[in-house]
C-alpha cells in the first residue's frame, strides 16, 4: 500500500507545507524532510487579495510551463502561498498535529486538525493535513471527503487531487484515480513522474498501456 501522493514527492510537499513532517499511509514508506513547517505570518490588510491574485497568476503560468525545470520554481512559490493562508494559531495546531502523527498518536493528531478547521474552516491546508491523519487512522472515506473539501476551497490544488487519486487507486477505483490524476495534470502538466503514473493508471483502468 502506498503513501499518499507518491507523484512528485509527498502529499504535504505538494500541498504547500514544503517543510512539513511527511508521514506515510499504513504500510507505505515515508518521504520528504522531517522538520516542522514554518511559522505562519500574521495576515496583513489586503494580503489575502494580493495572495489570491498571485496564486491565480502562478497557477496559470504553471499550466503553460514548457518543462519540469521551468515549472519547479513556480510550484515552489505556489506551495509557499498555500501555506501562508493560516493564522498563527492554526499554524501551531498544524505543527502539533504533525508532531502527534510522527509519534504515531493519530487520534490526537486528528483532534489537533479538527481544532484548526474549527478555527479557520476556509484554510485548505488544514483539510489536506487532516486527510493525511484520517488516512493514517484507516478512515479513508473521511480522508477523501476532506480532500474534496480542500478542492472546493482551492479547486486547483493539485496536491489534493494527487492524494485523492492515490486513495482511489488504493480502493481499487482505477477509473476514478485516473480522473483525479488527469485533473491534477491539467493544472500541473509538468508534474514530476506524472506522465509515467498516468500510463500505469490508464493501463489498470482501461487495459490500455498507451
Backbone as JSON Lines, residues from 0, in Angstrom:
{"i":0,"aa":"X","n":[0.85,-1.2,0.0],"ca":[0.0,0.0,0.0],"c":[0.88,1.24,0.0]}
{"i":1,"aa":"X","n":[0.5,2.22,-0.75],"ca":[1.35,3.4,-0.95],"c":[1.08,4.46,0.09]}
{"i":2,"aa":"X","n":[2.07,5.34,0.25],"ca":[1.83,6.57,0.99],"c":[0.97,7.49,0.14]}
{"i":3,"aa":"X","n":[0.36,8.5,0.76],"ca":[-0.43,9.45,0.0],"c":[0.47,10.19,-0.97]}
{"i":4,"aa":"X","n":[0.02,10.33,-2.19],"ca":[0.65,11.21,-3.18],"c":[2.08,10.85,-3.48]}
{"i":5,"aa":"X","n":[2.27,9.72,-4.14],"ca":[3.6,9.27,-4.5],"c":[4.22,10.12,-5.58]}
{"i":6,"aa":"X","n":[3.4,10.79,-6.4],"ca":[3.92,11.53,-7.53],"c":[4.54,12.83,-7.07]}
{"i":7,"aa":"X","n":[5.75,13.07,-7.49],"ca":[6.37,14.37,-7.25],"c":[6.63,14.65,-5.79]}
{"i":8,"aa":"X","n":[6.79,13.63,-4.95],"ca":[7.03,13.86,-3.54],"c":[5.82,13.47,-2.72]}
{"i":9,"aa":"X","n":[5.64,14.07,-1.57],"ca":[4.59,13.68,-0.66],"c":[3.38,14.59,-0.78]}
{"i":10,"aa":"X","n":[2.3,14.15,-0.16],"ca":[1.11,14.99,-0.08],"c":[1.44,16.34,0.53]}
{"i":11,"aa":"X","n":[2.19,16.34,1.61],"ca":[2.46,17.61,2.3],"c":[3.32,18.52,1.45]}
{"i":12,"aa":"X","n":[4.3,17.95,0.78],"ca":[5.11,18.78,-0.09],"c":[4.27,19.4,-1.19]}
{"i":13,"aa":"X","n":[3.36,18.61,-1.73],"ca":[2.53,19.12,-2.82],"c":[1.45,20.05,-2.32]}
{"i":14,"aa":"X","n":[1.08,19.91,-1.06],"ca":[0.0,20.74,-0.55],"c":[0.47,22.12,-0.14]}
{"i":15,"aa":"X","n":[1.76,22.35,-0.12],"ca":[2.24,23.66,0.24],"c":[2.99,23.69,1.55]}
{"i":16,"aa":"X","n":[2.87,22.67,2.39],"ca":[3.62,22.63,3.62],"c":[5.0,22.07,3.31]}
{"i":17,"aa":"X","n":[5.79,22.83,2.59],"ca":[7.0,22.31,1.98],"c":[8.04,21.87,2.98]}
{"i":18,"aa":"X","n":[7.97,22.36,4.2],"ca":[8.95,21.96,5.21],"c":[8.36,21.04,6.25]}
{"i":19,"aa":"X","n":[7.2,20.46,5.95],"ca":[6.49,19.71,6.97],"c":[7.02,18.3,7.1]}
{"i":20,"aa":"X","n":[6.78,17.72,8.3],"ca":[7.0,16.29,8.51],"c":[6.12,15.53,7.54]}
{"i":21,"aa":"X","n":[6.66,14.52,6.88],"ca":[5.9,13.74,5.92],"c":[5.75,12.33,6.45]}
{"i":22,"aa":"X","n":[4.51,11.85,6.47],"ca":[4.22,10.55,7.02],"c":[3.49,9.71,5.99]}
{"i":23,"aa":"X","n":[3.68,8.38,6.04],"ca":[3.04,7.5,5.06],"c":[1.67,7.06,5.5]}
{"i":24,"aa":"X","n":[0.92,6.52,4.55],"ca":[-0.23,5.7,4.9],"c":[0.3,4.42,5.54]}
{"i":25,"aa":"X","n":[-0.54,3.7,6.29],"ca":[-0.08,2.46,6.9],"c":[0.57,1.53,5.88]}
{"i":26,"aa":"X","n":[1.78,1.08,6.18],"ca":[2.48,0.16,5.31],"c":[3.28,0.81,4.23]}
{"i":27,"aa":"X","n":[3.22,2.12,4.07],"ca":[3.94,2.8,2.99],"c":[5.16,3.51,3.51]}
{"i":28,"aa":"X","n":[6.12,3.83,2.62],"ca":[7.34,4.5,3.03],"c":[7.11,5.98,3.27]}
{"i":29,"aa":"X","n":[7.87,6.54,4.18],"ca":[7.83,7.99,4.39],"c":[8.81,8.65,3.43]}
{"i":30,"aa":"X","n":[8.44,9.81,2.93],"ca":[9.34,10.55,2.06],"c":[9.34,12.0,2.49]}
{"i":31,"aa":"X","n":[10.37,12.73,2.11],"ca":[10.41,14.16,2.37],"c":[11.13,14.49,3.65]}
{"i":32,"aa":"X","n":[11.39,15.78,3.89],"ca":[12.13,16.2,5.05],"c":[11.32,16.07,6.32]}
{"i":33,"aa":"X","n":[11.95,15.75,7.43],"ca":[11.26,15.56,8.7],"c":[11.56,16.73,9.63]}
{"i":34,"aa":"X","n":[11.15,17.93,9.22],"ca":[11.31,19.11,10.03],"c":[9.98,19.83,10.1]}
{"i":35,"aa":"X","n":[9.73,20.61,11.17],"ca":[8.41,21.24,11.32],"c":[8.16,22.27,10.25]}
{"i":36,"aa":"X","n":[6.88,22.53,9.92],"ca":[6.55,23.58,8.98],"c":[6.89,24.93,9.57]}
{"i":37,"aa":"X","n":[7.13,25.92,8.72],"ca":[7.47,27.25,9.23],"c":[6.28,27.91,9.91]}
{"i":38,"aa":"X","n":[6.58,28.83,10.8],"ca":[5.52,29.61,11.43],"c":[4.83,30.45,10.37]}
{"i":39,"aa":"X","n":[3.53,30.65,10.54],"ca":[2.76,31.41,9.57],"c":[2.69,32.87,9.99]}
{"i":40,"aa":"X","n":[2.87,33.73,9.04],"ca":[2.9,35.16,9.33],"c":[1.51,35.67,9.66]}
{"i":41,"aa":"X","n":[1.46,36.73,10.47],"ca":[0.19,37.39,10.75],"c":[-0.3,38.06,9.48]}
{"i":42,"aa":"X","n":[-1.54,37.79,9.05],"ca":[-2.04,38.36,7.8],"c":[-2.03,39.89,7.85]}
{"i":43,"aa":"X","n":[-1.63,40.52,6.76],"ca":[-1.64,41.97,6.63],"c":[-2.94,42.38,5.93]}
{"i":44,"aa":"X","n":[-3.42,43.62,6.22],"ca":[-4.61,44.1,5.5],"c":[-4.4,44.03,3.99]}
{"i":45,"aa":"X","n":[-5.35,43.41,3.29],"ca":[-5.24,43.29,1.85],"c":[-4.35,42.17,1.38]}
{"i":46,"aa":"X","n":[-3.67,41.48,2.32],"ca":[-2.73,40.43,1.92],"c":[-3.45,39.26,1.26]}
{"i":47,"aa":"X","n":[-4.67,38.96,1.74],"ca":[-5.4,37.84,1.16],"c":[-5.72,38.05,-0.3]}
{"i":48,"aa":"X","n":[-6.13,39.25,-0.64],"ca":[-6.44,39.56,-2.04],"c":[-5.2,39.49,-2.91]}
{"i":49,"aa":"X","n":[-4.1,40.04,-2.42],"ca":[-2.84,40.0,-3.17],"c":[-2.36,38.57,-3.33]}
{"i":50,"aa":"X","n":[-2.49,37.79,-2.26],"ca":[-2.08,36.38,-2.32],"c":[-2.9,35.63,-3.35]}
{"i":51,"aa":"X","n":[-4.23,35.87,-3.38],"ca":[-5.09,35.19,-4.33],"c":[-4.75,35.56,-5.76]}
{"i":52,"aa":"X","n":[-4.48,36.84,-5.99],"ca":[-4.11,37.3,-7.34],"c":[-2.8,36.65,-7.78]}
{"i":53,"aa":"X","n":[-1.83,36.61,-6.88],"ca":[-0.55,35.99,-7.25],"c":[-0.72,34.49,-7.5]}
{"i":54,"aa":"X","n":[-1.51,33.83,-6.66],"ca":[-1.75,32.4,-6.86],"c":[-2.39,32.14,-8.22]}
{"i":55,"aa":"X","n":[-3.39,32.92,-8.58],"ca":[-4.04,32.72,-9.87],"c":[-3.06,32.9,-11.01]}
{"i":56,"aa":"X","n":[-2.22,33.91,-10.94],"ca":[-1.23,34.14,-11.99],"c":[-0.23,32.99,-12.06]}
{"i":57,"aa":"X","n":[0.21,32.51,-10.9],"ca":[1.18,31.43,-10.88],"c":[0.58,30.11,-11.37]}
{"i":58,"aa":"X","n":[-0.66,29.83,-11.0],"ca":[-1.3,28.6,-11.46],"c":[-1.52,28.64,-12.97]}
{"i":59,"aa":"X","n":[-1.85,29.82,-13.5],"ca":[-1.94,29.96,-14.96],"c":[-0.59,29.7,-15.61]}
{"i":60,"aa":"X","n":[0.46,30.26,-15.01],"ca":[1.81,30.07,-15.56],"c":[2.24,28.61,-15.45]}
{"i":61,"aa":"X","n":[1.86,27.94,-14.37],"ca":[2.23,26.53,-14.18],"c":[1.68,25.68,-15.31]}
{"i":62,"aa":"X","n":[0.44,25.96,-15.72],"ca":[-0.18,25.18,-16.79],"c":[0.53,25.36,-18.12]}
{"i":63,"aa":"X","n":[1.27,26.48,-18.27],"ca":[1.96,26.77,-19.53],"c":[3.46,26.5,-19.47]}
{"i":64,"aa":"X","n":[3.96,26.02,-18.34],"ca":[5.4,25.8,-18.21],"c":[5.89,24.81,-19.26]}
{"i":65,"aa":"X","n":[7.0,25.11,-19.95],"ca":[7.44,24.24,-21.04],"c":[8.09,22.95,-20.6]}
{"i":66,"aa":"X","n":[8.62,22.9,-19.37],"ca":[9.28,21.69,-18.9],"c":[9.34,21.71,-17.38]}
{"i":67,"aa":"X","n":[9.86,20.6,-16.79],"ca":[9.9,20.49,-15.33],"c":[10.78,21.55,-14.71]}
{"i":68,"aa":"X","n":[11.89,21.89,-15.37],"ca":[12.8,22.89,-14.81],"c":[12.11,24.24,-14.68]}
{"i":69,"aa":"X","n":[11.31,24.6,-15.67],"ca":[10.59,25.86,-15.62],"c":[9.45,25.81,-14.61]}
{"i":70,"aa":"X","n":[8.84,24.64,-14.45],"ca":[7.7,24.51,-13.53],"c":[8.13,24.51,-12.07]}
{"i":71,"aa":"X","n":[9.35,24.04,-11.78],"ca":[9.76,23.84,-10.39],"c":[9.68,25.1,-9.53]}
{"i":72,"aa":"X","n":[10.24,26.24,-9.96],"ca":[10.15,27.43,-9.1],"c":[8.73,27.96,-8.98]}
{"i":73,"aa":"X","n":[7.92,27.76,-10.01],"ca":[6.52,28.2,-9.94],"c":[5.79,27.36,-8.9]}
{"i":74,"aa":"X","n":[6.01,26.04,-8.96],"ca":[5.38,25.15,-7.98],"c":[5.81,25.52,-6.57]}
{"i":75,"aa":"X","n":[7.1,25.8,-6.38],"ca":[7.6,26.14,-5.04],"c":[6.92,27.38,-4.49]}
{"i":76,"aa":"X","n":[6.73,28.39,-5.34],"ca":[6.08,29.61,-4.88],"c":[4.61,29.37,-4.58]}
{"i":77,"aa":"X","n":[3.95,28.56,-5.39],"ca":[2.55,28.2,-5.12],"c":[2.45,27.52,-3.76]}
{"i":78,"aa":"X","n":[3.34,26.58,-3.5],"ca":[3.33,25.87,-2.23],"c":[3.49,26.84,-1.06]}
{"i":79,"aa":"X","n":[4.41,27.8,-1.22],"ca":[4.63,28.77,-0.16],"c":[3.37,29.61,0.08]}
{"i":80,"aa":"X","n":[2.71,30.01,-0.99],"ca":[1.5,30.81,-0.84],"c":[0.37,30.0,-0.22]}
{"i":81,"aa":"X","n":[0.25,28.74,-0.59],"ca":[-0.77,27.89,0.04],"c":[-0.57,27.84,1.55]}
{"i":82,"aa":"X","n":[0.69,27.75,1.99],"ca":[0.97,27.62,3.42],"c":[0.8,28.92,4.18]}
{"i":83,"aa":"X","n":[0.74,30.06,3.48],"ca":[0.68,31.36,4.14],"c":[-0.72,31.76,4.57]}
{"i":84,"aa":"X","n":[-1.72,31.01,4.19],"ca":[-3.09,31.45,4.44],"c":[-3.6,31.19,5.83]}
{"i":85,"aa":"X","n":[-2.84,30.49,6.67],"ca":[-3.33,30.16,8.0],"c":[-2.95,31.21,9.03]}
{"i":86,"aa":"X","n":[-3.76,31.32,10.07],"ca":[-3.43,32.21,11.18],"c":[-2.31,31.59,12.02]}
{"i":87,"aa":"X","n":[-1.64,32.38,12.85],"ca":[-0.6,31.81,13.71],"c":[-1.1,30.67,14.6]}
{"i":88,"aa":"X","n":[-2.31,30.81,15.14],"ca":[-2.85,29.74,16.0],"c":[-3.07,28.46,15.2]}
{"i":89,"aa":"X","n":[-3.6,28.61,14.01],"ca":[-3.78,27.43,13.15],"c":[-2.44,26.81,12.81]}
{"i":90,"aa":"X","n":[-1.44,27.63,12.54],"ca":[-0.11,27.1,12.27],"c":[0.43,26.27,13.42]}
{"i":91,"aa":"X","n":[0.22,26.73,14.65],"ca":[0.65,25.98,15.82],"c":[-0.08,24.64,15.91]}
{"i":92,"aa":"X","n":[-1.38,24.66,15.63],"ca":[-2.14,23.42,15.67],"c":[-1.68,22.43,14.6]}
{"i":93,"aa":"X","n":[-1.35,22.95,13.42],"ca":[-0.86,22.06,12.37],"c":[0.46,21.43,12.76]}
{"i":94,"aa":"X","n":[1.35,22.22,13.35],"ca":[2.63,21.65,13.78],"c":[2.43,20.61,14.87]}
{"i":95,"aa":"X","n":[1.51,20.91,15.81],"ca":[1.22,19.94,16.86],"c":[0.66,18.65,16.28]}
{"i":96,"aa":"X","n":[-0.25,18.79,15.3],"ca":[-0.81,17.61,14.66],"c":[0.24,16.78,13.96]}
{"i":97,"aa":"X","n":[1.17,17.44,13.28],"ca":[2.25,16.73,12.61],"c":[3.15,16.02,13.61]}
{"i":98,"aa":"X","n":[3.42,16.67,14.74],"ca":[4.23,16.03,15.77],"c":[3.54,14.8,16.33]}
{"i":99,"aa":"X","n":[2.23,14.89,16.52],"ca":[1.49,13.73,17.01],"c":[1.47,12.61,15.98]}
{"i":100,"aa":"X","n":[1.37,12.96,14.7],"ca":[1.45,11.92,13.68],"c":[2.82,11.25,13.7]}
{"i":101,"aa":"X","n":[3.87,12.05,13.87],"ca":[5.22,11.49,13.92],"c":[5.38,10.54,15.1]}
{"i":102,"aa":"X","n":[4.66,10.82,16.18],"ca":[4.7,9.97,17.36],"c":[3.69,8.83,17.29]}
{"i":103,"aa":"X","n":[3.02,8.7,16.16],"ca":[2.01,7.67,15.95],"c":[0.8,7.86,16.86]}
{"i":104,"aa":"X","n":[0.59,9.1,17.31],"ca":[-0.6,9.42,18.11],"c":[-1.65,9.98,17.16]}
{"i":105,"aa":"X","n":[-2.24,9.09,16.37],"ca":[-3.1,9.52,15.27],"c":[-4.37,10.2,15.79]}
{"i":106,"aa":"X","n":[-4.96,9.67,16.84],"ca":[-6.17,10.26,17.37],"c":[-5.96,11.69,17.83]}
{"i":107,"aa":"X","n":[-4.83,11.92,18.52],"ca":[-4.51,13.27,18.96],"c":[-4.27,14.2,17.77]}
{"i":108,"aa":"X","n":[-3.64,13.67,16.73],"ca":[-3.41,14.48,15.53],"c":[-4.72,14.9,14.9]}
{"i":109,"aa":"X","n":[-5.66,13.98,14.82],"ca":[-6.97,14.32,14.25],"c":[-7.63,15.4,15.09]}
{"i":110,"aa":"X","n":[-7.52,15.31,16.41],"ca":[-8.11,16.33,17.28],"c":[-7.47,17.69,17.03]}
{"i":111,"aa":"X","n":[-6.14,17.73,16.89],"ca":[-5.46,19.0,16.61],"c":[-5.97,19.61,15.31]}
{"i":112,"aa":"X","n":[-6.13,18.78,14.31],"ca":[-6.55,19.28,13.0],"c":[-8.03,19.61,12.98]}
{"i":113,"aa":"X","n":[-8.82,18.89,13.79],"ca":[-10.22,19.29,13.98],"c":[-10.29,20.72,14.52]}
{"i":114,"aa":"X","n":[-9.43,21.0,15.51],"ca":[-9.43,22.33,16.12],"c":[-9.0,23.39,15.11]}
{"i":115,"aa":"X","n":[-8.0,23.06,14.29],"ca":[-7.56,24.01,13.27],"c":[-8.68,24.33,12.29]}
{"i":116,"aa":"X","n":[-9.42,23.31,11.9],"ca":[-10.52,23.51,10.95],"c":[-11.65,24.3,11.59]}
{"i":117,"aa":"X","n":[-11.93,24.05,12.87],"ca":[-12.96,24.81,13.57],"c":[-12.6,26.29,13.62]}
{"i":118,"aa":"X","n":[-11.32,26.58,13.87],"ca":[-10.88,27.97,13.97],"c":[-10.86,28.66,12.61]}
{"i":119,"aa":"X","n":[-10.5,27.92,11.56],"ca":[-10.36,28.54,10.24],"c":[-10.82,27.54,9.17]}
{"i":120,"aa":"X","n":[-12.11,27.37,9.02],"ca":[-12.62,26.34,8.11],"c":[-12.35,26.61,6.64]}
{"i":121,"aa":"X","n":[-11.95,27.83,6.3],"ca":[-11.71,28.15,4.89],"c":[-10.24,28.01,4.5]}
{"i":122,"aa":"X","n":[-9.42,27.39,5.34],"ca":[-7.99,27.2,5.06],"c":[-7.79,25.79,4.5]}
{"i":123,"aa":"X","n":[-7.54,25.63,3.2],"ca":[-7.49,24.29,2.6],"c":[-6.44,23.38,3.19]}
{"i":124,"aa":"X","n":[-5.29,23.92,3.63],"ca":[-4.21,23.06,4.09],"c":[-4.59,22.26,5.32]}
{"i":125,"aa":"X","n":[-5.45,22.82,6.18],"ca":[-5.89,22.06,7.35],"c":[-6.68,20.82,6.93]}
{"i":126,"aa":"X","n":[-7.51,20.98,5.9],"ca":[-8.28,19.83,5.39],"c":[-7.36,18.8,4.75]}
{"i":127,"aa":"X","n":[-6.34,19.26,4.02],"ca":[-5.4,18.33,3.4],"c":[-4.64,17.55,4.46]}
{"i":128,"aa":"X","n":[-4.2,18.25,5.51],"ca":[-3.43,17.56,6.55],"c":[-4.31,16.65,7.38]}
{"i":129,"aa":"X","n":[-5.56,17.04,7.63],"ca":[-6.44,16.12,8.35],"c":[-6.73,14.89,7.52]}
{"i":130,"aa":"X","n":[-6.78,15.05,6.2],"ca":[-6.94,13.87,5.34],"c":[-5.81,12.89,5.56]}
{"i":131,"aa":"X","n":[-4.59,13.4,5.72],"ca":[-3.46,12.52,5.99],"c":[-3.65,11.78,7.31]}
{"i":132,"aa":"X","n":[-4.07,12.52,8.34],"ca":[-4.27,11.89,9.64],"c":[-5.39,10.86,9.59]}
{"i":133,"aa":"X","n":[-6.48,11.19,8.92],"ca":[-7.59,10.24,8.81],"c":[-7.2,9.0,8.03]}
{"i":134,"aa":"X","n":[-6.42,9.19,6.97],"ca":[-5.95,8.03,6.21],"c":[-5.06,7.15,7.07]}
{"i":135,"aa":"X","n":[-4.2,7.79,7.89],"ca":[-3.33,7.02,8.78],"c":[-4.14,6.25,9.82]}
{"i":136,"aa":"X","n":[-5.32,6.78,10.17],"ca":[-6.18,6.09,11.13],"c":[-6.97,4.96,10.48]}
{"i":137,"aa":"X","n":[-6.94,4.9,9.16],"ca":[-7.69,3.88,8.43],"c":[-9.02,4.35,7.89]}
{"i":138,"aa":"X","n":[-9.39,5.59,8.17],"ca":[-10.68,6.11,7.71],"c":[-10.47,6.82,6.37]}
{"i":139,"aa":"X","n":[-10.35,6.04,5.32],"ca":[-10.04,6.6,4.01],"c":[-11.23,7.32,3.39]}
{"i":140,"aa":"X","n":[-12.43,6.9,3.73],"ca":[-13.59,7.6,3.19],"c":[-13.63,9.04,3.72]}
{"i":141,"aa":"X","n":[-13.38,9.2,5.04],"ca":[-13.34,10.55,5.61],"c":[-12.16,11.33,5.05]}
{"i":142,"aa":"X","n":[-11.04,10.65,4.82],"ca":[-9.88,11.33,4.24],"c":[-10.23,11.87,2.85]}
{"i":143,"aa":"X","n":[-10.9,11.06,2.05],"ca":[-11.29,11.52,0.71],"c":[-12.26,12.69,0.8]}
{"i":144,"aa":"X","n":[-13.18,12.66,1.77],"ca":[-14.12,13.77,1.94],"c":[-13.38,15.06,2.29]}
{"i":145,"aa":"X","n":[-12.35,14.95,3.13],"ca":[-11.57,16.14,3.48],"c":[-10.82,16.68,2.26]}
{"i":146,"aa":"X","n":[-10.3,15.8,1.44],"ca":[-9.61,16.26,0.23],"c":[-10.59,16.96,-0.71]}
{"i":147,"aa":"X","n":[-11.79,16.45,-0.79],"ca":[-12.79,17.1,-1.66],"c":[-13.17,18.48,-1.11]}
{"i":148,"aa":"X","n":[-13.2,18.62,0.21],"ca":[-13.47,19.93,0.78],"c":[-12.31,20.89,0.49]}
{"i":149,"aa":"X","n":[-11.09,20.39,0.6],"ca":[-9.93,21.22,0.24],"c":[-10.04,21.68,-1.21]}
{"i":150,"aa":"X","n":[-10.5,20.79,-2.08],"ca":[-10.65,21.14,-3.5],"c":[-11.81,22.1,-3.73]}
{"i":151,"aa":"X","n":[-12.83,22.02,-2.9],"ca":[-13.91,23.02,-3.01],"c":[-13.37,24.41,-2.69]}
{"i":152,"aa":"X","n":[-12.5,24.47,-1.68],"ca":[-11.93,25.75,-1.27],"c":[-10.83,26.22,-2.22]}
{"i":153,"aa":"X","n":[-10.08,25.28,-2.77],"ca":[-8.96,25.6,-3.67],"c":[-9.03,24.63,-4.85]}
{"i":154,"aa":"X","n":[-9.87,24.92,-5.86],"ca":[-10.12,23.96,-6.93],"c":[-8.89,23.53,-7.71]}
{"i":155,"aa":"X","n":[-7.85,24.34,-7.72],"ca":[-6.64,23.98,-8.47],"c":[-5.55,23.42,-7.55]}
{"i":156,"aa":"X","n":[-5.95,22.81,-6.45],"ca":[-4.98,22.23,-5.51],"c":[-4.53,20.87,-6.04]}
{"i":157,"aa":"X","n":[-3.47,20.89,-6.83],"ca":[-3.03,19.64,-7.47],"c":[-2.55,18.62,-6.45]}
{"i":158,"aa":"X","n":[-2.04,19.07,-5.31],"ca":[-1.63,18.13,-4.26],"c":[-2.8,17.34,-3.72]}
{"i":159,"aa":"X","n":[-3.91,18.02,-3.49],"ca":[-5.11,17.32,-3.01],"c":[-5.64,16.34,-4.06]}
{"i":160,"aa":"X","n":[-5.58,16.74,-5.32],"ca":[-6.02,15.84,-6.4],"c":[-5.14,14.6,-6.48]}
{"i":161,"aa":"X","n":[-3.84,14.77,-6.32],"ca":[-2.94,13.62,-6.34],"c":[-3.21,12.68,-5.17]}
{"i":162,"aa":"X","n":[-3.42,13.27,-3.99],"ca":[-3.72,12.45,-2.82],"c":[-5.03,11.7,-3.02]}
{"i":163,"aa":"X","n":[-6.03,12.38,-3.57],"ca":[-7.32,11.72,-3.84],"c":[-7.13,10.59,-4.85]}
{"i":164,"aa":"X","n":[-6.32,10.82,-5.86],"ca":[-6.05,9.77,-6.83],"c":[-5.43,8.55,-6.17]}
{"i":165,"aa":"X","n":[-4.49,8.76,-5.26],"ca":[-3.86,7.63,-4.58],"c":[-4.86,6.88,-3.71]}
{"i":166,"aa":"X","n":[-5.72,7.61,-3.0],"ca":[-6.74,6.94,-2.19],"c":[-7.67,6.12,-3.07]}
{"i":167,"aa":"X","n":[-8.07,6.68,-4.21],"ca":[-8.96,5.94,-5.13],"c":[-8.26,4.72,-5.7]}
{"i":168,"aa":"X","n":[-6.99,4.86,-6.02],"ca":[-6.24,3.71,-6.54],"c":[-6.15,2.62,-5.48]}
{"i":169,"aa":"X","n":[-5.85,2.99,-4.24],"ca":[-5.75,2.01,-3.16],"c":[-7.08,1.28,-2.94]}
{"i":170,"aa":"X","n":[-8.19,2.0,-3.21],"ca":[-9.52,1.39,-3.04],"c":[-9.93,0.56,-4.25]}
{"i":171,"aa":"X","n":[-9.1,0.52,-5.29],"ca":[-9.42,-0.23,-6.49],"c":[-10.25,0.53,-7.5]}
{"i":172,"aa":"X","n":[-10.46,1.81,-7.26],"ca":[-11.23,2.65,-8.19],"c":[-10.24,3.28,-9.18]}
{"i":173,"aa":"X","n":[-9.79,2.48,-10.13],"ca":[-8.74,2.94,-11.04],"c":[-9.26,4.01,-12.0]}
{"i":174,"aa":"X","n":[-10.52,3.91,-12.41],"ca":[-11.07,4.94,-13.28],"c":[-11.15,6.28,-12.55]}
{"i":175,"aa":"X","n":[-11.61,6.25,-11.3],"ca":[-11.65,7.48,-10.51],"c":[-10.27,8.04,-10.26]}
{"i":176,"aa":"X","n":[-9.31,7.15,-9.98],"ca":[-7.93,7.59,-9.75],"c":[-7.37,8.26,-11.0]}
{"i":177,"aa":"X","n":[-7.7,7.7,-12.16],"ca":[-7.23,8.29,-13.42],"c":[-7.86,9.66,-13.63]}
{"i":178,"aa":"X","n":[-9.14,9.8,-13.34],"ca":[-9.8,11.1,-13.5],"c":[-9.17,12.15,-12.59]}
{"i":179,"aa":"X","n":[-8.89,11.79,-11.36],"ca":[-8.29,12.74,-10.43],"c":[-6.87,13.1,-10.87]}
{"i":180,"aa":"X","n":[-6.12,12.11,-11.34],"ca":[-4.77,12.4,-11.82],"c":[-4.82,13.29,-13.06]}
{"i":181,"aa":"X","n":[-5.74,13.01,-13.97],"ca":[-5.86,13.86,-15.16],"c":[-6.19,15.3,-14.77]}
{"i":182,"aa":"X","n":[-7.05,15.46,-13.76],"ca":[-7.38,16.81,-13.29],"c":[-6.14,17.51,-12.74]}
{"i":183,"aa":"X","n":[-5.32,16.76,-11.99],"ca":[-4.08,17.34,-11.46],"c":[-3.13,17.73,-12.59]}
{"i":184,"aa":"X","n":[-3.05,16.89,-13.61],"ca":[-2.12,17.16,-14.71],"c":[-2.6,18.29,-15.61]}
{"i":185,"aa":"X","n":[-3.88,18.55,-15.63],"ca":[-4.36,19.73,-16.36],"c":[-3.88,21.01,-15.67]}
{"i":186,"aa":"X","n":[-3.79,20.97,-14.36],"ca":[-3.31,22.12,-13.6],"c":[-1.78,22.2,-13.65]}
{"i":187,"aa":"X","n":[-1.14,21.05,-13.53],"ca":[0.33,20.97,-13.44],"c":[0.82,19.92,-14.44]}
{"i":188,"aa":"X","n":[0.85,20.23,-15.73],"ca":[1.21,19.23,-16.73],"c":[2.63,18.7,-16.6]}
{"i":189,"aa":"X","n":[3.52,19.48,-15.98],"ca":[4.93,19.08,-15.89],"c":[5.26,18.46,-14.54]}
{"i":190,"aa":"X","n":[4.27,17.94,-13.87],"ca":[4.48,17.32,-12.58],"c":[5.43,16.14,-12.7]}
{"i":191,"aa":"X","n":[6.45,16.13,-11.88],"ca":[7.46,15.08,-11.96],"c":[6.82,13.7,-11.76]}
{"i":192,"aa":"X","n":[7.05,12.8,-12.69],"ca":[6.5,11.45,-12.6],"c":[5.06,11.32,-13.04]}
{"i":193,"aa":"X","n":[4.43,12.43,-13.39],"ca":[3.01,12.39,-13.7],"c":[2.67,11.59,-14.93]}
{"i":194,"aa":"X","n":[3.45,11.74,-15.99],"ca":[3.15,11.03,-17.24],"c":[3.28,9.52,-17.06]}
{"i":195,"aa":"X","n":[4.32,9.1,-16.35],"ca":[4.5,7.66,-16.12],"c":[3.36,7.1,-15.26]}
{"i":196,"aa":"X","n":[3.0,7.85,-14.22],"ca":[1.91,7.38,-13.36],"c":[0.61,7.3,-14.15]}
{"i":197,"aa":"X","n":[0.39,8.25,-15.06],"ca":[-0.82,8.23,-15.85],"c":[-0.87,6.99,-16.74]}
{"i":198,"aa":"X","n":[0.27,6.63,-17.34],"ca":[0.3,5.42,-18.18],"c":[-0.05,4.19,-17.36]}
{"i":199,"aa":"X","n":[0.48,4.12,-16.13],"ca":[0.19,2.97,-15.27],"c":[-1.29,2.91,-14.91]}
{"i":200,"aa":"X","n":[-1.85,4.07,-14.55],"ca":[-3.26,4.09,-14.18],"c":[-4.17,3.81,-15.37]}
{"i":201,"aa":"X","n":[-3.79,4.35,-16.52],"ca":[-4.6,4.1,-17.72],"c":[-4.61,2.61,-18.05]}
{"i":202,"aa":"X","n":[-3.47,1.97,-17.92],"ca":[-3.41,0.52,-18.17],"c":[-4.32,-0.23,-17.2]}
{"i":203,"aa":"X","n":[-4.29,0.16,-15.94],"ca":[-5.11,-0.53,-14.94],"c":[-6.59,-0.21,-15.08]}
{"i":204,"aa":"X","n":[-6.89,1.02,-15.48],"ca":[-8.3,1.42,-15.58],"c":[-8.93,0.95,-16.88]}
{"i":205,"aa":"X","n":[-8.15,1.0,-17.97],"ca":[-8.74,0.75,-19.29],"c":[-8.13,-0.44,-20.02]}
{"i":206,"aa":"X","n":[-7.14,-1.05,-19.41],"ca":[-6.46,-2.14,-20.09],"c":[-5.7,-1.69,-21.3]}
{"i":207,"aa":"X","n":[-5.21,-0.44,-21.25],"ca":[-4.52,0.18,-22.41],"c":[-3.21,0.73,-21.93]}
{"i":208,"aa":"X","n":[-2.11,0.27,-22.44],"ca":[-0.79,0.68,-22.0],"c":[-0.34,1.99,-22.61]}
{"i":209,"aa":"X","n":[-1.13,2.59,-23.48],"ca":[-0.69,3.82,-24.11],"c":[-0.99,5.0,-23.21]}
